[in-house]
């Protein structure tokens, strides 16, 4: 190859690399690769399009070094110890997450990834939120607020109808925007009443744990999967997009 052709080849290669989507480019040295996968909890057991088998295949395709899971550290410790001892998870909070019981814990032995708990949930937060919402719903002074929220919920239901268990749809902007529109109204109307259980506050607390876990592996070139309830996904992505130590991969490409 003569010098002119060599220069042209190099230029074309550079242009192709620069024009490729960011998530498809090889990460620079010291950058962790991160994807956020939205789970649908109990619906995984009822869905064909987003079954536990489909989820398992997507996780294997990503081939993570670390999976950050939606459990508080103390509940994770119990669940993990039980799995090691009995070959199954015996922990009440984890029972709500078949994606963990039936997929992630068993896959950990096969693939050898690390599980990191990153949830700020507590039973007290859940109980307090449930009690406050019941009071608000029965409060005649908040009738207009409930009507506004129900309208937002109806709009969300319409936007996702027939697609709420489609993993490709769940991992795109249309879904995220529908969730955000609903939850922004929820936070606007009830966030102050709910305190630590409000939508903004609980997501801030969850993300603080995610950010702390990311700091622990900064610069280590790890493949990190954040597996969380799908509604939280947009909120985490907005924060993750501001980081310069990770390369985000679109989870839709895993399905």
N, C-alpha and C positions, 0 to 999 in steps of 0.2 A: 504494500500500500504506500503510495507516494505521500509526501508531506502535506500536499493540499487536501487529498482525500482523508488523511488522518485527522487534520484539523476540522474538516467538515463532519466527520464521524463523531469526534469529541463534542462539537457544538450541538449536533442533533441529540446526542445522549444527554447532555446537560439540559437541553430544552425539554426533553421527555421527562426527565426526573423532576424538573421544577413544575411541570404542568400536571403531574400526577396528583391525585387527591392526597392531602396531608396524611390521612390515616393509612395509606398504602405505601408510603415512603419508608425506607429503613430508618429507624430512629437514630439520632446522633448518639455518640458514645455517652453513657451515663444517664440516659433517659429511660424511665419506666414506661411500659405500654399498659394502658388502662382501658377497660371497657366497663360500662354499667349495664347490667342485665336486669330487666324488670320481671319480677315474679308475680304470679297471680294466685299464689297460695293454694287454697282448697280447689280452685278451679282447674289446677293442673291434673287433678284426679278425674275430672269429668270431661275434659277437653281432648279431642283427637288432634287438633291442629297445634295445641301447645301442651301436649301431654308431658308427663315426667320423662318419658323416653326421648321426646323431642328436645327437652331441656338438657338432658344428659348428653345427647349428641352435640349440642351447641357448646357445652362446656368443654367436651373433649376436643372439639375443633379449635377452640381458643387455646387450650393446653396451658392453663394457668400455673404459675409458681405459687400464687397466693390467692385465696378467695376470702374476701371480706363479707361477713354474714350478718344478717339482721337479728342478732341476739346480744343481750347485754353480757358483759364478761362473766358475771357470776352464774348466770343461767347456762352459758356456753360451757363453763368448767364442769358443771353437773352433767350436762348432756354428753360431753366428750368422754368423761370418766365412765358413764353408763355404757356408752357404745364400746369402749375398750373392754369393759368387764363382761357385758351381756351380748354384744353383737347387735344391739338395737338401742335406740334413743329412748330414755325414760325421763322426760322432763316436761312439765306442763306447758311452758311457753313454746317450746320447740314443737309441740304437737300441732300448733297452728301453721307450721311451715313444712308441708310434705316435701318441698324442694330440698330441704335440709335432711329430713329423716330418711327419705327414700333415694336421694340422689347424691348430695354433697358428702355426707358422712361416709357412705359406702365407696364413693369415688376417691376419697382421700387415700384410702389404702391402695387403690389401683394406680393412681397417678402421682401420689407422693407430694401433693401441694400442701401448703400450710393454710390452716383456717384461722382467721382473725375476727373476733367479735367486735362489731362497731355500732351497736345500738344503745341509745340512751333511755330506752323504755324502762319503766318500772311499773309494778302492779299498782302502786299508789297513784302514779300519773294516770293510768288507765281508769282506775276506780273514780278518781276525782273528776276526770273529764266526763265520764258517763253520768255522774250525779249532776254536774253543772248543766250538761245538755238537757237532761230530763227537766230540771228546774226552768231552764230557758224556754223549752218547748211548751210548758204549761203556764208560762207567765203571760197574762193578757196584754202587758205592755210591750211585748216583743212579737206580737202577731205579724206586723209588717216585715220585721226582720226575717221571720220564718218563711213568709211568703216569697221574699226576695231570694232567700237561699234555695227554696224548693224550685223556683224558676231556673236558677243556675244549675241545680242538679238535673232538672229535666233537659236542659240544653246539652249538658254533658252526656246524659243517657242517649239522646238522639244522635249525638256525634259519634258515639262508639257502638251503637246498636248493631248487632250481628258481627262485630269485629273485636269484641272485648277480649277474646282469647286467640286472636291472630298475632303471632309473635312478631311478624314483620310490621304490621300496623302499630302494635304497642311500642315498637322501637323507631317511631318516626315523629316528626314535628307536629303532625296533625293530632295525634294522640296526646302528646305532651301539652300542646296548646289548649286542648279541651280540658285536661286535668287542671292546668294552671288557672284557666278562667273560672272553673268551679271553686277551686281552693282559695283563690284570691278573694272571692266573695265571702266564703266561709271565714277566712281570717279577718277580713274587714268587719264582719258582723259580730263574730264571737271570739276573736283572738284575745282581747283584753279580759274577757270573762274566764277563759280557759287557762290563762297563765302558762305554766310550763307545759301543759298539754295542748296549747294552741298550735296551729299548723306551722307558723313561722318558728316559734320557740323550739318545738320538738325537732324540726329539721336542722336548725342551728346546732342543737345538741348532738344530733346524729352526725352531722358533718364534722363537728369538732373531733369526734373520734376517728372518722375517716381521715381527716387531715393529719392527725397525730400519727396514725398508722402509716400514712404515706411518707411522713418525715422520717420514720424509723428506717425506711428502705430507700431514701433519696439516693440517687446516683448508682443504684445497684443493678440496673437493667433487668428488672423483674417484670413478669407478665402478671398483671393484677386484675382480677375480676371482682367487681363490686356487685353482689347479688342482693337485691332489695325489692320490697314491694314496688310495683310498677309506678304507682302514683308519686313516689319520692324521686323517681329517676330524673325528671326535668330539673328539679331543685338542685340535685347534686351536680348535674352536668353544667349548670350555670356557674357553679363555684369552681368546678374542675377546669373549665375552659380558661380560667384566669391564671392557672399554674404554668410555670415554664419548665418544670422538671418531669413532665409526663407527655406522652403522645396518646391521644384518645383514639380508640378504635370504635367504629359504629357497630353496635351489637346486632343490628339488623342483618349484617353480612354473615352472621354466624348461623342463620336459620335458612 
